[in-house]
Amino acid sequence: MTDHATAPDPERQKIDTSVPHSARIWNYWLGGKDHYPVDEQAGDAYSTVFPGIVTVARSSRAFLGRSIAHLVTEAGIRQFLDVGTGLPTEDNTHEVAQRLAPEARIVYVDHDPLVLAHARALLTSTPEGATAYVDADLADPDRILSAAAATLDLSRPTALILSNILGHVADHEQARTIVARLMDGLPSGSYLSVNDGSRGVDADYEQAQDAYNDTGAIPYFLRPVDQITAFFDGLELLDPGVVSVPFWRPDGTAPAPRPVGEHGGLARKP
């Protein structure tokens, strides 16, 4: 079943193709097709300064898949709240979860009309489960929780997925408050998965991101690892803690991991 929980605001139906957008650039780096020439130009300019950005993007996606697989197979989670989903590519949250547990229920949240339009067209569900799409801003956690409750039973353990979204919140304390408010709305036994761009690993990455932020596009701020770790305060971090994402429970069949400027972790709410 596919639910359309909240229709996009009509005032934001017009998609601005003259300014690069991080979700579309990310889609370009992942090999997707949902982007415009301005996004390709921005993505190419970025990768000229830092060619490793494609590896960062793909490492981030792989971490998402491994963490969701753990949540389904090891933690028994069947409900997912994915905030800041970005554009659909391969192995989206519902695809990984429902491949392992067809009854899984997923709510995607985004605030971009292009993302929502593509989500409604491409992100379907198994008959046993549900996939819903909510038009809401990360800065409004109460609205997110209220809308998600139309599809998810928030009295049952739920996994909150925040993948490469908190970097759009410039103020660290504001970002921590948002995470805490969202987790407050979920019961004991719920999980938090966070991965975001980090400082302290690759100076070229930091230079490229700082230059991108100066272009007038929607900025994304890389954070020191200790600030990413702080998002898990009060929760029980699973091993190996907050690490560069290729090192989070790597697939034994993959090549030996190398660190990238992207850190993440998974934690349980006691």
N, C-alpha and C positions, 0 to 999 in steps of 0.2 A: 504494500500500500504506500502511496505517496501523498503526503499532506502538504498543503500550502498554508502554513500557519498565519503568516502576516504578509499582505501585499505590499509592494514597494510604494513609497510616498510618491504620488504623481508629480510633485514639484521637482523630483530628482530623476525623472525618466530620461532627460537629455544626457547623453554620455559625451563628455568632453574628450575629443580625440586629438586636441591640439597640445595637450600637456601629458607627459609620460606619467604612467601610474604604476606603482610598485607591484600590484597584483598581476598586471599584464606583462611587465618586464620579467617577473619571476616565471610566469607561464612561458615566455620566450626562452629563458635559460633552461627550462625543463623540457624543451622541445615541443611545447604545445602550439596551437594555432590561433589562440584567442588574444590577439594583440594587434596593434596598429604600427605603421611606419615610425611614428614618433617614439614608440616603445622600443622598437628594434634599434633605432639610432641611439637611444639612451643606454640600452643594454650593451650595444657594441662599444660605445664610448667607455662604459664602465669596465668591460672586459679587456679593453686596451690597456687600462691602468692596472687592472687586476684580473688576469686570465683565470685565476682559480675560482672565480665566482660561480662557475657552472658546477664545480665540484662541491662547493658549499651548498648550493641549491639542492643538488641530488643527495648529498649526505643528510641534509635536513629531512628530505622526503623519506629516505630510508629509515631514519630514526623514528619518524611518525609511524611507519608501517610496523617496525619491530615493537614499539611501545604499545600500539593497539593490539597486536597479536598477543603480547603478554597479558594485557588487561582481559582479553577474552578467554584465553586458554588457561592462564594461571590464577587470575584474580576472579574469574567468573562474572565479569562486568558485561551487562547487556544493554546499557544506556550510555550514550555519548552526547556531550554538548560541546560542539566544535565552534569556537568563537574566532572570527577572522579567518574563515575557511579559504579565502582566495579563489582563484579560478579553478574549475575542475580540470584535472589532468589524469594520470593513471594512479591506481591504488589510493583512491580517496578514502576517507575514514569509513564510510558506510560499506565500501567494497571490501576492505580488509576485514572489518568486523562481521559483516553478513556472510562472507565466504566461510568463516569459521563458525558462526552462530547465526543462521538465517533469521532468527527471531529478534535480533538486535535492533534497537531503535536509536535513531540519530537525529539530532537537531543541529543544523548548520546556521550560523549567525554571521551576517556581513552587513555592511552599510554602503555598499557600492552597487549602483544599478546594473552595471555590466555583470558583476559577479552573480547577482541575484537572477538576472535573466538567463544566464548560462546554467546556473544551478537548477533552475526549474526545468530546463530543457534536457539536461544531461544526467542529473543525479536521481535515478529512480531507485526503487526498493524491491526487496524480495516480497512475495505475498505474505510471508509470516511476520515480517518486521515493518518498520516505518521509517520514512525519511521526510523531514520537514525543513522549511527554510524560513528564517526569521530576519526581517529587515530591522536591525537595531544597531546602535552604536556601542562599542566597547565601554565608552564612558558612562553608559546607563545600565549598570548591572541589574538593577531592580526590574527594568523592562525586559531584559534578556531572560531572567528567571521566570517572570510572569508568562512570557510568551512560550518559553520552552515547556512549561507545565501543561500546555495543551496537548503535547505529544508524549512527554516523559512523566513518569511517576517519580517526583522528586522526594518522595519518602523512601525510595529505594536507592542503593548505591549507584552513583553516576560518575562517569569520567569526564572531567573538564579538560578540553584540549585547547591550549593556547600556543599555536605554532607560528613563530615569526610575526606576532601581532603586538606584543608588549613594547617592542622597539619603536612603535609609532606614538607611544606616550612619552613625551620628553621628560617629564618630572618623575623621578624614581618613586618618590613617596606616593604620588597619585597612582602610579601603576601598581604598587603594593596594595594600596587601599582597594583598587578594583578587584584584584585577585582575591583578597581576603573577603570582600563582600560576596563575590560569586561562590566561593567555597563555603561561606556561612549559610548559603541557601541550599547546600547539599548535605545529606546525612552522613553519619559515621560509616566508614567502609567505602566512601567515595575516594576518587583519585584525582590528582592534578598532574597533567603532563605539560611541561613548558620546554620549548627550545627557542632560542633567540641568538642573533648575532652578538659576538663577544669581542672585547678588546684584549690585547695582551698576547695574541697568537701570531698575527700577521700584520705588519705595519703597512704593507701595500693594500690590504683589504681596508684598513682604517682610513688610509688616504683616499681610496676610491669612494668609500661611503661618505666621507666628509665632503668631497667634491660634489657628489650626487645631491647631497642635502642643500648645497648652495645653488642648485640650478632652478629652484622654485618649485620642484616637484614635491609631492607629499614626503616629508622627511622620515627617515628611519634611523634611530640612534643605537649604535653599538654600545653595549654595557660591559663594565668589568665583571668578571666571573662571580665575584662575591655578591654583586647586586642581583644577578640571576639566581644565585643560591638563596638569597633572602626571600624570593617569592615563595619558597617552601617552608618558611618559618611556621612552627606549630604543627607540622605534618611529619610523617615518618618516611624519610627518604629510602627508597630501595637501592640496593647495591647496583652499580658502583657509585652512586651519588650523582652529583652534577659534574659532567665531564664533556669534553669535546665529543660531539655526537657520534662520530665513527667508533668511539670507544664504549658506547653504551650497548652492552650485550651484543657484540658484533656477531654476524652470521659466520659460522666456522668455515663456510665454503667460499667466503669472499677473501680478496687479498688482504694482507696485513694492514690494519688501519693506520692512517696518518692524521695528525691533528689538523683541524680547520677552525676558523674563527666563528664557531657556532657551538654553543653549549646547551645542554639540556639534561633533564632528569624526570623521574617519575616518583610520586610520593602518595602515601595513603593517609586519609584523614582518620585519626583515631576515634 
